[in-house]
Structures are given as C-alpha cells and as structure tokens.
Amino acid sequence: MRIFIMLMLAAVPARAQWGAAEGRALAARLDARAEISVIGKTPLLDMLAARPQACLPVVISSVTFLATIDLDLNWDSWFALKPADGGLGAGAWKEADLASGAVYKYKGLELRLKETEGVVSIETASGEKAEVSVSALFDKLYSSSLKVTFGGAVTYAVFRNLSPLSEEEGTAALRLGSDGLYYYSLTPDRQIAAAPRWLLAVNGVLYGLSVKDSSLLFVSKPIEMKLPVLPERAHP
C-alpha cells in the first residue's frame, strides 16, 4: 500500500518560529466540520519525571551532573548541565555561543565549558576534563524519550522542555530523518491549550499535539491534502 506523507514541519536552515497567530491561521484553513480524535495521551507530570532519563551523566571531580539539550522559544539549542541529585544549580548555554567558552560554578567547583566541532569539553581549574558530544545528547533524547508513531509511518520522540531565559514549559517533538539528521520542533503549552498544533499528515489524516487537564494529547483529524508547509529545525 502506498503511503502519502506530508511533513507539516519542513527543515529550514535559518531561525524558524511558529506562534499562536500562525497556528490560528492554519486552523482556520482546515475543515471545521472534521472531528478531532484523541488517539493517545500521557500526563505532563509523568513526562517531566522521565526527563532525567533522557540526559547523559557526566562525572567530574567526583560530582555527577546530567547533560542534555534544551530549546529556547526561537528553537535554538542550548547545552544544559544540572546536578544529578536534583538540587539547585542548573546552568544552560546557547550552543552557538559555547565556541567562545563559558564558566559554570557549582558549590565551590568552577568548570570551564567549550564546544569544539560538536563536542563540549568540561574542565576544572586543575585540568581534570570530561567531554560529551552534542550528537550523543540528541541520540539520548531520541532513544530514551516517549515515542509516538503517527499513521504507522513517522515516529517522534516527545519530551518536556523548559525554555532557557523565558522558563516557559512546552513539548519538543524529535524525529530521525531518512538522511540521518534529527529534526525537531518546540510547542509551548500555551499554544495548544485551546487548539491542536499539527505536525504532519499521513494519507489524508492530520496528526498533532494538544494539552488538556494536565495531559499531553495525541490527536488526529481527516483533511484534504492542500495545506501549507510549516517550519521545523534540523540538527546539526
């Protein structure tokens, strides 16, 4: 059987944003008579509790940290480091800025961070050093996060995201393309509280995300395949 897929989030090289206004405009173009179906759901608190499992442990000076990638509202990737014991002291740095280096201080420990060719080095003043690749962080996010497959064709890893600076909560959707690249998008909770955000269409059915009663809903809706392409970010 031939499967027709329209990825509603197509990779673009520049900064890509999709706000509430664009979402409303798209919703207005869809057939309002078509019924939205809930095909699955998961509590947001369960997703938040599972988030540390999608991080990579980094041990330096006998202290264990968790390293991961967070996304800001511009969909720029940030390298994040936090104590594995769940205490205070998390830090995050825009990945594009780490080539110039950064300093992270935690309980008297001063660490120098720098990204070179996709690898973040973490070094103490005494010269002890640990390294973690950004690709490995994306691999971990994809392998250890909740998976959902839409239309039996496209699989996304979905995980909770706290945007640096704004501290706005949302859900990131990450898929592995046939070209071996990761493609991701970020949807703040406020954007899908009233109406879904559609990720893709398979064989005339839209699939997307919504939030209701503290749960993330996976939803679908039949449509005609005459829709605009929405943005998504590729990494690297």
GIFENFEN-V159419 format. One record per residue. N is the residue number from 1. RES is the residue in three letters. PSI is psi in radians with two decimals (none if undefined). Layout:
N	RES	PSI
N	RES	PSI
This chain:
1	MET	2.33
2	ARG	2.27
3	ILE	2.21
4	PHE	2.13
5	ILE	2.30
6	MET	1.89
7	LEU	2.06
8	MET	-0.09
9	LEU	1.66
10	ALA	2.41
11	ALA	2.42
12	VAL	2.57
13	PRO	-0.43
14	ALA	-3.12
15	ARG	2.33
16	ALA	2.23
17	GLN	2.58
18	TRP	1.88
19	GLY	-3.06
20	ALA	-0.65
21	ALA	-0.76
22	GLU	-0.67
23	GLY	-0.71
24	ARG	-0.67
25	ALA	-0.72
26	LEU	-0.76
27	ALA	-0.62
28	ALA	-0.42
29	ARG	-0.22
30	LEU	2.74
31	ASP	1.94
32	ALA	-0.33
33	ARG	-0.33
34	ALA	2.38
35	GLU	2.38
36	ILE	2.24
37	SER	2.43
38	VAL	2.06
39	ILE	-0.02
40	GLY	2.83
41	LYS	2.79
42	THR	2.42
43	PRO	2.41
44	LEU	-0.63
45	LEU	-0.61
46	ASP	-0.69
47	MET	-0.70
48	LEU	-0.72
49	ALA	-0.51
50	ALA	-0.17
51	ARG	-0.72
52	PRO	-0.46
53	GLN	-0.31
54	ALA	0.26
55	CYS	2.80
56	LEU	2.28
57	PRO	2.44
58	VAL	2.13
59	VAL	2.19
60	ILE	2.34
61	SER	0.69
62	SER	0.25
63	VAL	2.30
64	THR	2.20
65	PHE	2.82
66	LEU	2.21
67	ALA	2.47
68	THR	-3.09
69	ILE	2.26
70	ASP	2.77
71	LEU	2.38
72	ASP	-3.13
73	LEU	-0.23
74	ASN	0.05
75	TRP	0.32
76	ASP	2.49
77	SER	2.43
78	TRP	2.41
79	PHE	2.18
80	ALA	2.48
81	LEU	2.30
82	LYS	2.70
83	PRO	2.40
84	ALA	-0.37
85	ASP	-0.01
86	GLY	0.10
87	GLY	-3.13
88	LEU	2.80
89	GLY	0.31
90	ALA	2.58
91	GLY	2.67
92	ALA	2.45
93	TRP	2.35
94	LYS	2.26
95	GLU	-0.67
96	ALA	-0.41
97	ASP	-0.23
98	LEU	-0.24
99	ALA	-0.45
100	SER	-0.13
101	GLY	2.79
102	ALA	2.87
103	VAL	2.33
104	TYR	2.18
105	LYS	2.31
106	TYR	1.98
107	LYS	0.90
108	GLY	-0.12
109	LEU	2.18
110	GLU	2.10
111	LEU	2.39
112	ARG	2.21
113	LEU	2.47
114	LYS	2.40
115	GLU	2.25
116	THR	2.05
117	GLU	0.81
118	GLY	0.12
119	VAL	2.21
120	VAL	2.13
121	SER	2.48
122	ILE	2.03
123	GLU	2.43
124	THR	2.95
125	ALA	-0.46
126	SER	-0.10
127	GLY	-0.08
128	GLU	2.42
129	LYS	2.46
130	ALA	2.67
131	GLU	2.58
132	VAL	2.33
133	SER	2.52
134	VAL	-0.63
135	SER	-0.68
136	ALA	-0.58
137	LEU	-0.71
138	PHE	-0.67
139	ASP	-0.75
140	LYS	-0.73
141	LEU	-0.75
142	TYR	-0.74
143	SER	-0.52
144	SER	0.00
145	SER	2.88
146	LEU	2.37
147	LYS	2.51
148	VAL	2.33
149	THR	2.14
150	PHE	2.29
151	GLY	0.34
152	GLY	0.32
153	ALA	-0.72
154	VAL	2.20
155	THR	2.29
156	TYR	2.51
157	ALA	2.27
158	VAL	2.41
159	PHE	2.75
160	ARG	2.56
161	ASN	2.30
162	LEU	1.89
163	SER	2.27
164	PRO	2.66
165	LEU	-1.08
166	SER	-0.42
167	GLU	0.57
168	GLU	2.35
169	GLU	2.53
170	GLY	-3.02
171	THR	2.27
172	ALA	2.46
173	ALA	2.18
174	LEU	2.23
175	ARG	2.72
176	LEU	2.02
177	GLY	2.87
178	SER	-0.28
179	ASP	0.04
180	GLY	-0.01
181	LEU	2.67
182	TYR	2.41
183	TYR	2.30
184	TYR	2.78
185	SER	2.76
186	LEU	2.30
187	THR	1.85
188	PRO	2.57
189	ASP	-0.65
190	ARG	-0.44
191	GLN	-0.35
192	ILE	0.31
193	ALA	-0.58
194	ALA	-0.55
195	ALA	2.64
196	PRO	2.81
197	ARG	2.21
198	TRP	2.33
199	LEU	-0.67
200	LEU	2.94
201	ALA	2.38
202	VAL	2.10
203	ASN	0.80
204	GLY	0.29
205	VAL	2.22
206	LEU	2.54
207	TYR	2.43
208	GLY	-2.81
209	LEU	2.62
210	SER	2.83
211	VAL	2.29
212	LYS	2.38
213	ASP	0.80
214	SER	0.45
215	SER	2.59
216	LEU	2.19
217	LEU	2.41
218	PHE	2.12
219	VAL	2.81
220	SER	2.80
221	LYS	2.25
222	PRO	2.46
223	ILE	2.95
224	GLU	2.49
225	MET	1.04
226	LYS	1.30
227	LEU	2.74
228	PRO	2.80
229	VAL	2.31
230	LEU	2.84
231	PRO	2.75
232	GLU	2.82
233	ARG	2.46
234	ALA	2.58
235	HIS	2.29
236	PRO	none
